[in-house]
Amino acid sequence: MDVRDLVDVAIDEDPRAPCLWVPSEVWPQFCDAIAQRPNRIGAVIYRNKTVREGGPLTDITTRRP
């Protein structure tokens, strides 16, 4: 699975969560996969969710890292 697939799984598992955090190590790959760049506050919108960089060595999660 690539990072976009993992983000899709996390969103599907917790559809009511407003945000999602992606580890720093795969953040550039995720942005490339969805063809978006972070806005001024460092977030992208994907599948009606705010997705942010979660810092190094974190998991893809819908809860604050």
PyMOL CGO cylinders between C-alpha atoms (Angstrom):
from pymol import cmd
from pymol.cgo import CYLINDER

trace = [
    CYLINDER, 0.00, 0.00, 0.00, 1.18, 3.49, -0.72, 0.3, 1, 1, 1, 1, 1, 1,
    CYLINDER, 1.18, 3.49, -0.72, 0.65, 6.46, 1.59, 0.3, 1, 1, 1, 1, 1, 1,
    CYLINDER, 0.65, 6.46, 1.59, -2.51, 7.60, -0.19, 0.3, 1, 1, 1, 1, 1, 1,
    CYLINDER, -2.51, 7.60, -0.19, -4.09, 4.16, 0.34, 0.3, 1, 1, 1, 1, 1, 1,
    CYLINDER, -4.09, 4.16, 0.34, -3.18, 4.29, 4.04, 0.3, 1, 1, 1, 1, 1, 1,
    CYLINDER, -3.18, 4.29, 4.04, -4.74, 7.74, 4.38, 0.3, 1, 1, 1, 1, 1, 1,
    CYLINDER, -4.74, 7.74, 4.38, -7.90, 6.47, 2.67, 0.3, 1, 1, 1, 1, 1, 1,
    CYLINDER, -7.90, 6.47, 2.67, -8.08, 3.58, 5.16, 0.3, 1, 1, 1, 1, 1, 1,
    CYLINDER, -8.08, 3.58, 5.16, -7.66, 5.95, 8.12, 0.3, 1, 1, 1, 1, 1, 1,
    CYLINDER, -7.66, 5.95, 8.12, -10.43, 8.20, 6.80, 0.3, 1, 1, 1, 1, 1, 1,
    CYLINDER, -10.43, 8.20, 6.80, -12.74, 5.23, 6.22, 0.3, 1, 1, 1, 1, 1, 1,
    CYLINDER, -12.74, 5.23, 6.22, -12.09, 3.89, 9.74, 0.3, 1, 1, 1, 1, 1, 1,
    CYLINDER, -12.09, 3.89, 9.74, -12.95, 7.22, 11.41, 0.3, 1, 1, 1, 1, 1, 1,
    CYLINDER, -12.95, 7.22, 11.41, -15.21, 9.11, 8.96, 0.3, 1, 1, 1, 1, 1, 1,
    CYLINDER, -15.21, 9.11, 8.96, -16.42, 11.66, 11.53, 0.3, 1, 1, 1, 1, 1, 1,
    CYLINDER, -16.42, 11.66, 11.53, -12.93, 12.89, 12.43, 0.3, 1, 1, 1, 1, 1, 1,
    CYLINDER, -12.93, 12.89, 12.43, -12.33, 16.39, 11.09, 0.3, 1, 1, 1, 1, 1, 1,
    CYLINDER, -12.33, 16.39, 11.09, -8.53, 16.07, 10.74, 0.3, 1, 1, 1, 1, 1, 1,
    CYLINDER, -8.53, 16.07, 10.74, -5.85, 13.58, 9.84, 0.3, 1, 1, 1, 1, 1, 1,
    CYLINDER, -5.85, 13.58, 9.84, -2.12, 13.64, 10.53, 0.3, 1, 1, 1, 1, 1, 1,
    CYLINDER, -2.12, 13.64, 10.53, 0.48, 12.09, 8.23, 0.3, 1, 1, 1, 1, 1, 1,
    CYLINDER, 0.48, 12.09, 8.23, 4.09, 11.36, 9.30, 0.3, 1, 1, 1, 1, 1, 1,
    CYLINDER, 4.09, 11.36, 9.30, 6.76, 13.80, 8.10, 0.3, 1, 1, 1, 1, 1, 1,
    CYLINDER, 6.76, 13.80, 8.10, 8.65, 11.01, 6.38, 0.3, 1, 1, 1, 1, 1, 1,
    CYLINDER, 8.65, 11.01, 6.38, 5.82, 10.40, 3.89, 0.3, 1, 1, 1, 1, 1, 1,
    CYLINDER, 5.82, 10.40, 3.89, 4.25, 13.88, 3.80, 0.3, 1, 1, 1, 1, 1, 1,
    CYLINDER, 4.25, 13.88, 3.80, 5.93, 14.89, 0.50, 0.3, 1, 1, 1, 1, 1, 1,
    CYLINDER, 5.93, 14.89, 0.50, 4.86, 11.60, -1.14, 0.3, 1, 1, 1, 1, 1, 1,
    CYLINDER, 4.86, 11.60, -1.14, 1.28, 12.11, 0.03, 0.3, 1, 1, 1, 1, 1, 1,
    CYLINDER, 1.28, 12.11, 0.03, 1.15, 15.66, -1.34, 0.3, 1, 1, 1, 1, 1, 1,
    CYLINDER, 1.15, 15.66, -1.34, 2.56, 14.43, -4.66, 0.3, 1, 1, 1, 1, 1, 1,
    CYLINDER, 2.56, 14.43, -4.66, 0.05, 11.55, -4.78, 0.3, 1, 1, 1, 1, 1, 1,
    CYLINDER, 0.05, 11.55, -4.78, -2.91, 13.90, -4.44, 0.3, 1, 1, 1, 1, 1, 1,
    CYLINDER, -2.91, 13.90, -4.44, -1.29, 16.64, -6.58, 0.3, 1, 1, 1, 1, 1, 1,
    CYLINDER, -1.29, 16.64, -6.58, -1.63, 19.35, -3.92, 0.3, 1, 1, 1, 1, 1, 1,
    CYLINDER, -1.63, 19.35, -3.92, 0.69, 21.59, -1.97, 0.3, 1, 1, 1, 1, 1, 1,
    CYLINDER, 0.69, 21.59, -1.97, 0.10, 22.61, 1.66, 0.3, 1, 1, 1, 1, 1, 1,
    CYLINDER, 0.10, 22.61, 1.66, -1.61, 25.96, 2.20, 0.3, 1, 1, 1, 1, 1, 1,
    CYLINDER, -1.61, 25.96, 2.20, -0.17, 28.72, 4.40, 0.3, 1, 1, 1, 1, 1, 1,
    CYLINDER, -0.17, 28.72, 4.40, -0.93, 26.85, 7.61, 0.3, 1, 1, 1, 1, 1, 1,
    CYLINDER, -0.93, 26.85, 7.61, 0.59, 23.62, 6.29, 0.3, 1, 1, 1, 1, 1, 1,
    CYLINDER, 0.59, 23.62, 6.29, -2.60, 21.70, 5.57, 0.3, 1, 1, 1, 1, 1, 1,
    CYLINDER, -2.60, 21.70, 5.57, -4.20, 20.15, 2.49, 0.3, 1, 1, 1, 1, 1, 1,
    CYLINDER, -4.20, 20.15, 2.49, -7.83, 19.23, 1.99, 0.3, 1, 1, 1, 1, 1, 1,
    CYLINDER, -7.83, 19.23, 1.99, -8.39, 15.65, 0.90, 0.3, 1, 1, 1, 1, 1, 1,
    CYLINDER, -8.39, 15.65, 0.90, -11.78, 13.89, 0.87, 0.3, 1, 1, 1, 1, 1, 1,
    CYLINDER, -11.78, 13.89, 0.87, -13.28, 16.79, 2.87, 0.3, 1, 1, 1, 1, 1, 1,
    CYLINDER, -13.28, 16.79, 2.87, -10.69, 16.36, 5.64, 0.3, 1, 1, 1, 1, 1, 1,
    CYLINDER, -10.69, 16.36, 5.64, -7.94, 18.66, 6.77, 0.3, 1, 1, 1, 1, 1, 1,
    CYLINDER, -7.94, 18.66, 6.77, -4.71, 16.70, 6.45, 0.3, 1, 1, 1, 1, 1, 1,
    CYLINDER, -4.71, 16.70, 6.45, -1.56, 17.95, 8.18, 0.3, 1, 1, 1, 1, 1, 1,
    CYLINDER, -1.56, 17.95, 8.18, 2.00, 16.87, 8.72, 0.3, 1, 1, 1, 1, 1, 1,
    CYLINDER, 2.00, 16.87, 8.72, 2.16, 15.02, 12.02, 0.3, 1, 1, 1, 1, 1, 1,
    CYLINDER, 2.16, 15.02, 12.02, 5.86, 15.17, 12.76, 0.3, 1, 1, 1, 1, 1, 1,
    CYLINDER, 5.86, 15.17, 12.76, 8.58, 12.54, 12.52, 0.3, 1, 1, 1, 1, 1, 1,
    CYLINDER, 8.58, 12.54, 12.52, 7.99, 8.93, 13.52, 0.3, 1, 1, 1, 1, 1, 1,
    CYLINDER, 7.99, 8.93, 13.52, 4.23, 9.31, 13.99, 0.3, 1, 1, 1, 1, 1, 1,
    CYLINDER, 4.23, 9.31, 13.99, 1.43, 7.11, 12.65, 0.3, 1, 1, 1, 1, 1, 1,
    CYLINDER, 1.43, 7.11, 12.65, -1.24, 8.08, 10.16, 0.3, 1, 1, 1, 1, 1, 1,
    CYLINDER, -1.24, 8.08, 10.16, -3.98, 8.97, 12.61, 0.3, 1, 1, 1, 1, 1, 1,
    CYLINDER, -3.98, 8.97, 12.61, -7.18, 10.93, 13.04, 0.3, 1, 1, 1, 1, 1, 1,
    CYLINDER, -7.18, 10.93, 13.04, -6.21, 11.81, 16.59, 0.3, 1, 1, 1, 1, 1, 1,
    CYLINDER, -6.21, 11.81, 16.59, -3.75, 14.55, 17.46, 0.3, 1, 1, 1, 1, 1, 1,
    CYLINDER, -3.75, 14.55, 17.46, -0.20, 13.13, 17.56, 0.3, 1, 1, 1, 1, 1, 1,
]
cmd.load_cgo(trace, "trace")
